Amino acid sequence: MSGPAVLAVDIGSSSVRASLYTSRLRSIRSHQLGYRWRDYQDGRIELEPRQLERVVMRAIDEVLEGRRPSSVDAVAVAAFWHSLLGADAAGRPTTPLMPWSDLRADAVSGRMRRNLDEKRIHARTGCRLHASYWPARLQWFRSHEPRIFGRTTRWMGFGEWLQRRWLGASGVSSSQASATGLMRQQTNDWDAEILRVCGIEPDRLSPIVDMSGSTGPLAASLIRRWPALRRAQWLPVLGDGAVNNVGAGCTSLERAAIMIGTSGAVRLLWEPPPGQRIRIPFGLWRYGLDARRIVVGGALSNGGNVRDWILRTFRTSSSVEAAALGMEADSHGLTVLPFLGGTRSPDYLPHARGAVAGLSFSTTPAHVLRAMLEGIGYRFALVIGELERVANFSELVASGGGLERSTGWTQILADILGRPITLSGERELTSRGAAALALERLGVLNITRMQPPRAAVLHPDTRRHLVYRRAMRRQSQFLRAGT
């Protein structure tokens, strides 16, 4: 293999994938491992961080097996946004690892919204006061677990914790920091006002570093385990959503990425001119890829997880999903709120939960599944309406396991949105984006020139779009009646 080789590691919220890429951005080896969180009735979702570390290490083991020493030139790791754990002075965890979907701080976030000026905080940090972000979670630990809060010397995300253990680096990338709800987006530093509200000093957080920052050498024990990485450059751990946009070729205001994996998101990524003040609609968030390039979008807490829950709960087969996708638009007689995991963009309703109206003896699991898929699509339409206030993008590129498994669901989305959707010709866009950023670090590639790996374009049906517009209004009425 001529030219540099790079290792991309994608730490998602349900699986880990390690992949080797050539300098031409071609994957030559990949290995994926799944893992599961512990769910509790009170909204807690947890995992022992060392358990996830072992999954990451095994994935890397598999993909590097047989590679000669020093044969990998750079490593880029993308990890899911919003994770949180506490650690003591020696780096030992004082708390379990929590993902974005942990809702233990739901009531705390509600109190914060009542007592603070959420719009001012959103304007500075790019984040709402929601249980997925760190301010509410830190307040929860401060009030519910004061002993743990007191002996925690450093709060961090999983990628940052892993980086500290493997590379001895204490910094957090601006990409990961930007999605905590504690960082001032305009200046890329910690927000003193919100830190005072949380009751912590800046030294209980890691210093924020840019993507070009040095991470330190790989630990000797890991060099012995992975001799192929002996001389590899490591990028600071980045946020997976921003990296997914890179892999999708959506790195300018011309193209947005729509993703349905466990959850869902729509994102724009671009580099604004220096000093330009970016105003973000209240229904959207603003994070970063690095100190220069920003990501604006909205996230749904419900995506492929809803589909999987229905298939698992109703013990259905693939024929039921085929029947659901083969139905006429809004032909099931149901109106649903698909909020099984709560809700985020665009309205961040603190107590929203799933609901189904219109059930009858003729309702089948296929009807419920179809209604839920459409209901998620209506929420995407609201987010995209907000995103169009930021930029009039011309192309929407689809990715994620939920859409990759189901062209039918993508067609439903195209019909609801009334605009074409480009299907990606690559399945693992986050890995692809991480590899592209590693190659950019090596001076081989410029991500702004990347194009989407296009496979096909699904065009909307005008008649179905009109049907869905009426159904979307019905969902909005149902939601208002319940709130």
Protein Blocks (a to p, Z undefined) as FASTA:
>chain_A
ZZjddddddddfkbccdddddfkopafbdcdddddddddfkopacddfklmmmmmmmmmm
mmmgoiaehkafbdcddddehiacdddfkopafbdcddfklcklmmmmmmmmmmpcfklm
mmmnopacdfkbmklmmmmmmmmmmmlmmmpmbdcdfklmmmmmmnopabdcfklmmmno
pacfklopacfklmmmnopafklpccdddfkbcebjadfklmmmmmmlmmpccdddddfk
lmmmmmnopabfkbccddddfbccddddddddehiacdddfkbccddfblmbccdddddf
bdfkmmmmmmmmnopafklmmmmmmpcehilopacdfklnopadfklpakbccddehiaf
kbcfklmmmmmmmmmmmmmmmmmmmmmmmpccfbdcdedjklmmomklmmmmmmmnopac
dddfbfblmlmmmmmmmmmmnopacfklpccddfbdcdddfklmmmmmmmmmmmmmmmmm
mZZ
